[in-house]
């Protein structure tokens, strides 16, 4: 069924989106839908409509004047706010998911989309009308490269859907189609062509405040693990996830630099530096650290680097490096590093119980299996 037919027949449209959906007919996509087809409800993911909120900050206080369009926040003050209630979808015949994913399972936007799909499925299973789901054809800005291992169910959370790899290599439409089949959701799901097949990296709208450039997407899978540590992942700088460090790191230590670069020589380089985060971890303090620069983005394995980085810094600074404790994305029974890594085999490596070659071979195997499993969704 063509998008024009579905949209022209729609009587009541909802949309899960933010500022990253921009450019179709020269405007924000939600404004184009509102103007040409009518928009009954607009659902907001984490960070708000214009990516104005930092990570793990409730959007319940955000107010937008969108006329008759009802704005509903899906990232509030508690876990119950993460998914739309069934009755919120019951008066919609169409739900558009048009949002930029960055290719990593921790990135919460497509988890929010899955929760909305599951709410629609519950309507269907109760014999009630549920909306058709239209997913935009936004490409994966990190490309089709695959990294990681499937998330163990015991580690599943808002930052990780069970069975999904760290870097999934699928488009938003592909991953949601995979979720539809994996979880046996009774839905009509269609792809909505709103983006050109070829797009310039210069036409980049940050989907959240700490993904400032498309290059960030290539390192995010590995460097996001730093959120579970007392290392700054670069929030409070102009290049988050590409710049990282801590006050206790000696950026002039050549032995540390060589250890961090030795496993993927010629693929990336680390530029030693000092930086002062303006907010978040170590705000106002001078940090020693690095900027990661990619010589060969297609060959760079971000997850392997992130794991090596954490283990190496634990070994170099055993009395200063720490894993963070406390609630993380509404789950408080496990530390953030476990929720992010999501695999005991890889966690054992961080604890010094496995070698680098073991996890490299292990990941090569899990990545091959994922490629086969997701073959029909590419």
C-alpha positions as CSV (number, residue, x, y, z in Angstrom):
1,X,0.0,0.0,0.0
2,X,1.5,3.3,-1.0
3,X,2.1,6.0,1.6
4,X,-0.1,8.5,-0.2
5,X,-3.0,6.1,-0.1
6,X,-2.5,5.3,3.6
7,X,-2.1,8.9,4.6
8,X,-5.0,10.2,2.4
9,X,-7.3,7.6,3.9
10,X,-6.2,8.3,7.5
11,X,-8.8,9.9,9.7
12,X,-6.8,10.1,12.9
13,X,-2.9,10.3,12.8
14,X,-0.5,10.0,15.7
15,X,3.3,10.5,15.3
16,X,6.4,9.5,17.3
17,X,9.0,12.0,16.2
18,X,11.5,14.7,17.0
19,X,13.7,17.3,15.3
20,X,15.8,14.7,13.5
21,X,12.8,14.1,11.1
22,X,13.5,17.2,9.0
23,X,13.8,18.0,5.3
24,X,10.7,16.5,3.6
25,X,9.0,19.3,1.8
26,X,11.5,21.7,3.4
27,X,10.1,21.5,7.0
28,X,9.9,19.4,10.1
29,X,8.0,16.3,9.1
30,X,5.5,16.7,11.9
31,X,4.6,20.1,10.6
32,X,4.1,18.8,7.1
33,X,1.9,15.9,8.3
34,X,0.0,18.4,10.5
35,X,-0.5,20.8,7.6
36,X,-1.4,18.3,4.8
37,X,-3.1,15.4,6.6
38,X,-3.9,16.5,10.1
39,X,-2.1,15.4,13.2
40,X,-4.2,14.4,16.2
41,X,-1.4,13.3,18.6
42,X,2.4,13.9,18.8
43,X,4.4,11.5,21.0
44,X,7.8,12.7,22.3
45,X,10.7,10.4,23.0
46,X,13.6,11.1,25.4
47,X,15.3,14.5,25.0
48,X,12.1,16.3,23.8
49,X,10.9,17.5,20.4
50,X,14.0,19.7,19.7
51,X,16.6,17.6,21.6
52,X,16.7,20.3,24.3
53,X,17.0,17.9,27.3
54,X,20.0,16.0,28.5
55,X,20.0,12.3,29.1
56,X,17.7,10.8,31.8
57,X,16.0,14.2,32.2
58,X,12.2,14.0,32.4
59,X,10.3,15.7,29.6
60,X,7.1,16.0,31.6
61,X,7.4,19.7,32.0
62,X,7.8,20.5,28.3
63,X,5.1,22.6,26.7
64,X,4.7,23.2,22.9
65,X,2.0,25.2,21.1
66,X,1.0,22.9,18.3
67,X,-2.6,24.1,17.9
68,X,-5.1,21.3,18.1
69,X,-2.4,18.6,18.1
70,X,-2.2,16.9,21.5
71,X,1.4,16.5,22.7
72,X,2.1,13.4,24.9
73,X,5.5,12.8,26.6
74,X,6.8,9.3,26.6
75,X,9.8,10.0,28.8
76,X,8.6,11.2,32.1
77,X,9.4,10.7,35.8
78,X,9.0,7.0,36.2
79,X,9.1,3.7,34.3
80,X,5.3,3.8,33.7
81,X,5.8,6.9,31.5
82,X,7.9,5.0,28.9
83,X,5.1,3.4,27.0
84,X,1.8,4.8,25.8
85,X,-1.3,3.3,27.4
86,X,-3.5,1.3,25.1
87,X,-6.3,3.8,25.3
88,X,-4.1,6.6,24.1
89,X,-3.7,4.7,20.8
90,X,-7.3,3.5,20.6
91,X,-8.6,6.6,18.8
92,X,-5.8,6.6,16.1
93,X,-6.0,4.7,12.8
94,X,-2.4,5.5,11.9
95,X,0.8,5.9,13.9
96,X,3.9,7.3,12.1
97,X,7.3,6.5,13.5
98,X,9.7,9.0,12.0
99,X,12.8,9.4,14.1
100,X,16.5,9.0,13.7
101,X,18.2,6.0,15.2
102,X,22.0,6.0,15.6
103,X,22.5,2.3,15.2
104,X,23.1,1.2,18.8
105,X,20.7,-0.7,21.0
106,X,21.2,1.6,24.0
107,X,19.7,4.5,22.0
108,X,16.2,4.7,23.4
109,X,14.1,6.0,20.5
110,X,13.4,2.6,18.8
111,X,12.7,1.0,22.2
112,X,10.0,3.7,22.7
113,X,8.7,2.8,19.2
114,X,8.7,-0.9,20.2
115,X,6.7,-0.1,23.3
116,X,4.1,1.8,21.2
117,X,3.9,-1.2,18.8
118,X,3.3,-3.5,21.8
119,X,0.5,-1.2,23.0
120,X,-1.1,-1.4,19.6
121,X,-0.7,-5.2,19.6
122,X,-2.5,-5.4,23.0
123,X,-5.4,-3.6,21.4
124,X,-5.5,-6.1,18.6
125,X,-5.4,-9.1,21.0
126,X,-8.4,-7.6,22.8
127,X,-10.3,-7.4,19.5
128,X,-10.1,-3.6,19.4
129,X,-9.0,-1.5,16.4
130,X,-5.3,-0.6,16.4
131,X,-3.5,1.9,14.3
132,X,-1.5,1.0,11.2
133,X,2.2,1.6,11.8
134,X,4.1,3.6,9.2
135,X,7.9,3.7,9.8
136,X,10.0,6.2,7.8
137,X,12.9,5.0,5.7
138,X,15.5,6.9,7.6
139,X,18.8,5.2,7.1
140,X,21.1,4.0,9.8
141,X,23.8,6.8,10.0
142,X,26.3,4.3,11.5
143,X,25.9,2.1,8.4
144,X,25.2,-1.6,8.1
145,X,28.2,-2.7,10.2
146,X,27.4,-5.2,13.0
147,X,29.0,-5.3,16.4
148,X,28.3,-7.1,19.6
149,X,26.3,-10.0,21.1
150,X,22.6,-10.5,21.8
151,X,21.4,-8.9,25.0
152,X,20.7,-11.5,27.7
153,X,17.1,-11.3,29.0
154,X,18.2,-10.7,32.6
155,X,19.9,-7.4,31.5
156,X,16.9,-6.1,29.4
157,X,15.8,-2.6,30.1
158,X,14.9,0.7,28.3
159,X,18.5,0.8,27.1
160,X,18.4,-2.8,25.7
161,X,15.8,-5.0,24.1
162,X,16.3,-8.7,24.6
163,X,18.2,-10.4,21.9
164,X,19.4,-7.3,20.1
165,X,23.1,-6.7,19.3
166,X,25.0,-3.6,20.6
167,X,25.3,-2.3,17.0
168,X,22.5,-3.8,15.0
169,X,23.3,-2.5,11.5
170,X,19.6,-2.1,10.5
171,X,17.6,0.9,9.5
172,X,14.8,2.0,11.8
173,X,12.2,0.3,9.6
174,X,14.3,-2.9,9.5
175,X,14.8,-3.2,13.2
176,X,11.1,-2.5,14.0
177,X,10.0,-5.1,11.4
178,X,12.4,-7.5,13.1
179,X,10.8,-6.7,16.5
180,X,7.3,-7.2,15.0
181,X,8.2,-10.7,14.0
182,X,10.4,-11.5,17.0
183,X,7.6,-10.6,19.5
184,X,4.7,-11.8,17.3
185,X,3.0,-8.5,17.2
186,X,-0.3,-8.4,15.4
187,X,0.2,-5.2,13.4
188,X,0.1,-3.8,9.9
189,X,3.5,-2.2,9.4
190,X,4.6,-0.3,6.3
191,X,7.7,1.7,5.3
192,X,7.1,5.3,4.6
193,X,9.5,6.9,2.0
194,X,10.3,10.3,3.2
195,X,14.1,10.4,2.8
196,X,16.2,10.4,-0.4
197,X,18.2,7.2,-0.9
198,X,21.4,9.3,-1.1
199,X,21.9,11.9,1.6
200,X,24.9,14.1,2.5
201,X,26.4,13.8,5.9
202,X,26.3,17.6,6.0
203,X,22.5,17.4,6.2
204,X,22.7,16.2,9.8
205,X,20.2,17.2,12.4
206,X,21.3,16.0,15.9
207,X,18.6,13.5,17.1
208,X,19.7,14.2,20.7
209,X,22.0,16.8,22.4
210,X,25.1,14.6,22.6
211,X,25.1,13.2,19.0
212,X,26.4,16.4,17.4
213,X,27.7,14.9,14.1
214,X,27.2,11.8,12.0
215,X,30.8,10.7,13.0
216,X,29.6,10.4,16.6
217,X,27.5,7.4,15.5
218,X,30.5,5.4,14.4
219,X,32.1,5.5,18.0
220,X,28.9,5.6,20.1
221,X,28.5,1.8,20.4
222,X,31.7,1.4,22.3
223,X,32.1,4.8,24.0
224,X,28.5,4.7,25.4
225,X,29.8,2.1,27.9
226,X,31.6,4.9,29.7
227,X,28.2,6.0,31.0
228,X,28.5,3.1,33.4
229,X,31.9,4.3,34.8
230,X,33.4,7.4,36.4
231,X,35.0,8.3,33.2
232,X,33.6,11.4,31.3
233,X,32.1,10.3,28.0
234,X,32.6,13.9,26.9
235,X,29.2,15.3,27.9
236,X,29.8,19.0,28.6
237,X,32.2,19.2,25.6
238,X,31.6,20.0,22.0
239,X,32.4,16.4,20.9
240,X,30.8,14.0,23.3
241,X,31.6,10.3,22.9
242,X,34.5,11.3,20.6
243,X,36.3,13.0,23.5
244,X,36.6,11.1,26.8
245,X,38.8,11.0,30.0
246,X,39.0,11.8,33.7
247,X,41.0,14.0,36.1
248,X,43.1,11.0,37.1
249,X,44.2,10.0,33.6
250,X,47.8,11.0,32.5
251,X,47.4,11.8,28.8
252,X,51.2,12.0,28.5
253,X,51.6,8.3,29.4
254,X,52.9,6.8,26.2
255,X,52.6,3.2,27.5
256,X,48.8,3.8,28.1
257,X,48.4,5.3,24.7
258,X,50.2,2.4,23.0
259,X,48.1,-0.2,24.9
260,X,44.9,1.5,23.8
261,X,45.9,1.7,20.2
262,X,47.7,-1.6,19.6
263,X,44.7,-3.9,18.8
264,X,43.3,-1.8,15.9
265,X,46.4,-0.2,14.5
266,X,45.9,1.9,11.4
267,X,42.2,2.0,11.9
268,X,42.0,4.8,14.4
269,X,44.2,7.1,16.4
270,X,43.9,8.8,19.8
271,X,44.8,12.4,20.2
272,X,45.9,13.1,23.8
273,X,44.4,16.2,25.2
274,X,43.1,18.0,28.3
275,X,39.5,19.2,28.6
276,X,37.1,20.7,31.1
277,X,33.5,19.5,31.0
278,X,31.1,22.4,31.5
279,X,28.5,20.0,33.0
280,X,27.9,16.3,33.9
281,X,30.8,14.2,35.2
282,X,33.8,16.2,36.5
283,X,32.2,19.5,35.6
284,X,34.7,22.3,35.9
285,X,37.7,20.0,36.4
286,X,40.7,19.5,34.1
287,X,40.5,16.0,32.7
288,X,43.3,14.1,30.9
289,X,42.0,12.1,28.0
290,X,41.8,11.6,24.3
291,X,39.8,12.4,21.1
292,X,39.3,9.4,19.0
293,X,39.9,10.0,15.2
294,X,38.9,7.3,12.7
295,X,41.2,6.5,9.8
296,X,39.0,3.7,8.6
297,X,35.4,4.0,10.0
298,X,34.2,0.9,8.2
299,X,36.8,-1.4,9.8
300,X,36.7,0.3,13.3
301,X,35.1,-2.0,15.9
302,X,33.8,0.5,18.5
303,X,32.6,-2.1,21.0
304,X,35.9,-3.9,21.1
305,X,37.6,-0.6,21.7
306,X,35.2,0.4,24.4
307,X,35.7,-2.8,26.3
308,X,39.5,-2.6,25.9
309,X,39.5,1.0,27.1
310,X,37.6,0.2,30.3
311,X,39.6,-2.9,31.2
312,X,42.9,-1.1,30.5
313,X,42.0,2.0,32.6
314,X,40.9,-0.3,35.4
315,X,44.4,-1.9,35.3
316,X,46.3,1.4,35.0
317,X,44.2,3.2,37.7
318,X,42.9,0.5,40.1
319,X,42.3,2.9,43.0
320,X,40.6,5.6,41.0
321,X,38.6,3.9,38.3
322,X,35.0,3.0,39.4
323,X,31.9,1.5,38.0
324,X,28.9,3.7,38.8
325,X,26.2,2.4,41.1
326,X,22.6,3.5,41.5
327,X,19.6,3.8,39.2
328,X,20.1,4.0,35.5
329,X,17.2,4.5,33.1
330,X,14.6,3.5,35.7
331,X,16.3,0.3,36.7
332,X,18.1,0.2,40.0
333,X,18.7,-3.5,40.8
334,X,21.8,-3.8,38.5
335,X,24.6,-1.3,37.8
336,X,24.6,0.6,34.5
337,X,27.6,-1.2,33.1
338,X,25.8,-4.5,33.3
339,X,22.7,-3.1,31.6
340,X,24.9,-1.6,28.8
341,X,27.2,-4.6,28.2
342,X,24.3,-7.1,28.7
343,X,26.4,-10.2,28.3
344,X,28.2,-12.1,31.1
345,X,30.9,-13.3,28.7
346,X,31.9,-9.7,28.0
347,X,31.5,-8.6,31.6
348,X,34.0,-11.4,32.5
349,X,36.5,-9.8,30.2
350,X,36.1,-6.5,32.0
351,X,36.8,-8.3,35.2
352,X,40.0,-9.8,33.8
353,X,38.6,-13.4,33.5
354,X,38.9,-13.6,29.7
355,X,41.4,-12.5,27.1
356,X,41.0,-10.0,24.3
357,X,41.3,-12.8,21.7
358,X,38.5,-14.7,23.4
359,X,36.0,-11.9,23.2
360,X,37.1,-10.9,19.7
361,X,36.4,-14.5,18.4
362,X,33.2,-14.7,20.5
363,X,31.9,-11.5,18.9
364,X,32.9,-12.6,15.4
365,X,30.7,-15.6,15.9
366,X,27.7,-13.7,17.4
367,X,27.9,-11.1,14.7
368,X,27.8,-13.7,11.9
369,X,24.7,-15.3,13.6
370,X,22.9,-11.9,13.8
371,X,23.6,-11.2,10.2
372,X,21.9,-14.4,9.2
373,X,18.9,-13.8,11.6
374,X,18.4,-10.3,10.2
375,X,19.0,-11.1,6.6
376,X,15.4,-10.5,5.5
377,X,15.3,-7.1,7.3
378,X,18.2,-5.5,5.5
